[in-house]
Amino acid sequence: MASTWEVLAYTRRRPRVVVAAAAVRANIGTRLGRDVVERQGRSVVEAKRRARSEARRRAALPVPPGCHEAVRTALRAWLGERPPCTVVGYVALPDEVDVTPLHDTDRHRWGLVRVLSGGGLSVGPWDGVRGVSRYGTVEPLEAAGTLELGAGDVVLVPGLAFDRRGFRLGRGGGHYDRFLAGLPAGVVTVAVTVSRAVVADLPVEPHDRPVTHVCTEHGCSAVPAPTGAGSALLDGVEDEDGGPGRP
């Protein structure tokens, strides 16, 4: 039979054993949770890679005659209804809708994106002195100055694909992702694309930010809120898998 001192010694040791066991379980749980998150992250990255490959295949297909012009016509009409503001454009790659012809009005002040040396984008004046980025895209030089954006300003956004929630699939550089995430509240972001590049759902990572509007050859429409009534332009999207480079 154990003595009183032995019982006390065991009782004093037992909490330490219990605490140690709990710590081991917590550590195992943390590692398992981290492993799950890492596997999910790898899964999304792989899904994006597959979606990007499919989007590039579609982008290489011939565009129906007049399709890009129809996108510009819809966008011009939409911009014409907005009060004067700053509109940020881009210099299009061969498979993107060229928005340069829209820069023919004094109604809005126009800006142009440029790649920052540390990653991400900033906005310079459209008519500023231009150079060529490391991606081969034309952009205003930093010496041309920077335009600050605010509520009501508009950013035109190119991409390989968009989904009906407004999420964008870029070319893998992540610069537009960082740029969109850092925009001030109230800035309107518009996907400029053709309807065949709008799919039901794209793989999404935590840092991805949706655009607020989508403009195709069928018109410009606000992206519906998750619980909203939907959009006539985007509701018709069918469920399906989702030179120089765009940052």
C-alpha positions in Angstrom: 0.0 0.0 0.0 1.4 3.4 -1.0 2.4 5.8 1.7 0.9 9.2 2.1 4.1 10.8 0.7 4.0 8.5 -2.4 0.4 9.5 -3.0 1.2 13.2 -2.7 4.2 12.8 -5.0 2.1 11.1 -7.7 -0.6 13.7 -7.3 1.9 16.5 -7.8 3.4 14.8 -10.9 0.1 14.0 -12.5 -1.0 17.5 -13.6 2.4 17.9 -15.3 1.7 14.6 -17.2 -1.8 15.8 -18.2 -0.5 19.2 -19.3 2.3 17.6 -21.3 -0.1 15.2 -23.0 -2.4 18.1 -23.8 0.5 20.0 -25.3 1.5 17.1 -27.5 -2.1 16.7 -28.7 -2.3 20.5 -29.4 1.0 20.4 -31.3 -0.2 17.4 -33.4 -3.5 19.3 -34.1 -1.6 22.4 -35.1 0.6 20.4 -37.5 -2.3 18.6 -39.0 -4.2 21.9 -39.5 -1.1 23.5 -41.1 -0.7 20.5 -43.4 -4.4 20.7 -44.4 -4.0 24.4 -45.2 -0.8 23.8 -47.2 -2.4 21.0 -49.2 -5.4 23.2 -49.9 -3.1 26.0 -51.0 -1.2 23.7 -53.3 -4.5 22.5 -54.7 -5.7 26.0 -55.5 -2.4 26.9 -57.1 -2.6 23.8 -59.3 -6.2 24.5 -60.2 -5.2 28.0 -61.2 -2.4 26.6 -63.3 -4.9 24.4 -65.2 -7.4 27.2 -65.5 -4.7 29.5 -66.8 -3.7 27.0 -69.4 -7.3 26.6 -70.6 -7.8 30.4 -70.6 -4.7 30.8 -72.8 -6.0 28.2 -75.2 -9.3 30.1 -75.5 -7.5 33.5 -75.9 -5.5 32.1 -78.8 -8.8 31.4 -80.7 -9.9 33.9 -83.4 -12.2 36.5 -82.0 -15.5 37.0 -84.0 -15.3 40.1 -86.2 -16.3 43.3 -84.5 -16.2 41.7 -81.0 -13.6 43.9 -79.5 -15.2 47.0 -81.0 -18.5 45.9 -79.5 -16.8 45.8 -76.1 -15.4 49.3 -76.6 -18.8 50.6 -77.7 -20.4 49.2 -74.5 -17.7 50.6 -72.3 -17.8 54.0 -74.0 -21.5 54.2 -73.3 -21.0 53.2 -69.7 -18.2 55.7 -69.1 -20.3 58.4 -70.8 -22.9 58.0 -68.1 -20.4 58.5 -65.2 -19.5 61.8 -63.7 -16.0 63.2 -64.5 -13.4 61.0 -62.8 -10.0 59.4 -63.3 -10.1 56.3 -65.6 -7.2 54.0 -65.4 -6.5 52.1 -68.5 -3.8 49.7 -69.8 -1.9 49.1 -73.0 -3.4 45.9 -74.4 -1.6 42.7 -75.2 -2.5 41.0 -78.5 -5.3 38.9 -76.9 -6.8 41.8 -74.9 -9.4 44.4 -75.7 -7.6 47.6 -76.7 -9.0 50.6 -74.7 -6.7 53.2 -76.3 -9.5 54.4 -78.7 -11.6 55.4 -75.7 -9.0 58.0 -74.8 -10.6 60.6 -77.0 -12.7 62.7 -74.6 -12.0 65.5 -72.1 -14.8 64.2 -69.9 -12.4 62.1 -67.8 -8.8 62.3 -66.7 -7.0 59.2 -68.0 -4.2 57.2 -66.2 -2.1 54.2 -67.1 -0.8 51.4 -64.9 2.9 50.8 -64.4 4.8 48.0 -62.6 6.6 48.9 -59.4 10.1 47.6 -58.9 9.0 45.9 -55.7 5.9 44.3 -57.2 2.4 45.7 -57.7 1.2 48.6 -59.8 0.8 52.3 -59.5 -0.9 54.8 -61.8 0.8 57.4 -64.0 -0.7 60.0 -66.4 -1.8 58.5 -69.7 0.0 61.2 -71.7 3.2 61.0 -69.7 6.5 59.9 -71.1 6.5 56.1 -71.5 8.9 53.3 -71.3 8.8 49.5 -71.5 8.5 47.3 -68.3 10.4 44.2 -67.7 7.3 42.3 -68.9 7.4 44.0 -72.3 4.3 46.2 -71.5 4.3 49.9 -72.2 3.9 52.1 -69.2 4.5 55.7 -68.0 7.9 56.3 -66.5 8.1 57.1 -62.7 9.4 60.6 -63.6 6.0 61.3 -65.2 4.4 61.4 -61.7 1.7 59.4 -59.9 -2.1 59.8 -59.9 -3.9 59.2 -56.7 -7.3 57.5 -56.9 -10.4 58.0 -54.8 -14.0 57.0 -54.5 -15.8 57.2 -57.9 -12.7 56.7 -60.0 -12.6 53.8 -62.4 -9.9 51.1 -63.1 -10.2 49.1 -66.3 -8.9 45.6 -65.7 -7.6 43.1 -68.3 -7.3 39.4 -67.6 -7.1 35.9 -69.1 -10.5 35.1 -67.6 -13.1 36.3 -65.1 -15.9 34.5 -63.3 -19.5 35.6 -62.6 -18.5 36.6 -59.0 -16.0 39.1 -60.5 -12.8 37.2 -59.7 -10.0 37.5 -62.1 -7.4 35.1 -63.5 -4.2 36.9 -64.4 -1.0 35.7 -66.0 0.7 34.7 -62.7 2.6 37.8 -61.7 0.2 38.8 -58.9 0.7 42.6 -59.6 -2.9 43.3 -60.3 -4.0 41.2 -57.3 -1.9 43.5 -55.0 -3.1 46.6 -56.9 -6.8 45.8 -56.6 -6.4 44.8 -52.9 -4.8 48.2 -52.1 -7.3 50.5 -53.9 -9.2 53.0 -51.8 -12.8 52.3 -50.9 -15.3 53.3 -53.6 -13.0 52.8 -56.6 -14.9 51.1 -59.4 -13.1 48.2 -61.0 -14.2 47.0 -64.4 -13.2 43.8 -66.2 -12.8 44.5 -69.9 -13.1 41.2 -71.7 -15.1 39.1 -74.2 -17.9 37.0 -73.1 -16.2 33.7 -73.9 -13.6 34.6 -71.2 -16.3 34.8 -68.5 -16.7 31.4 -66.8 -18.9 30.2 -63.9 -16.2 29.9 -61.2 -12.4 30.3 -61.0 -10.1 29.0 -58.2 -9.6 31.7 -55.7 -6.9 32.4 -53.1 -7.4 34.5 -50.0 -5.6 37.5 -51.5 -7.8 37.6 -54.6 -10.2 40.5 -55.0 -13.2 40.6 -57.3 -13.9 43.4 -59.7 -17.1 45.4 -59.2 -18.3 45.4 -62.9 -17.8 43.3 -66.0 -17.9 44.7 -69.5 -18.2 42.4 -72.6 -19.6 42.8 -76.1 -23.0 42.3 -74.6 -22.8 45.3 -72.3 -21.5 46.4 -68.9 -23.0 45.1 -65.7 -22.4 45.3 -62.0 -21.2 42.0 -60.4 -24.0 40.8 -58.1 -23.4 40.6 -54.4 -23.3 37.0 -53.1 -26.9 37.2 -51.9 -28.0 39.6 -54.7 -30.6 39.1 -57.4 -28.0 38.4 -60.0 -27.1 40.0 -63.3 -28.6 39.5 -66.7 -25.2 39.7 -68.3 -23.6 37.1 -66.0 -26.5 34.8 -65.3 -26.2 33.3 -68.7 -22.7 32.0 -68.1 -22.7 28.2 -68.2 -20.8 26.1 -65.7 -17.5 24.8 -67.0 -13.9 24.3 -65.9 -12.5 27.0 -65.7 5.1 37.1 -76.7 5.0 39.5 -73.7 3.3 38.8 -70.4 0.7 40.8 -68.5 1.8 41.3 -64.8 
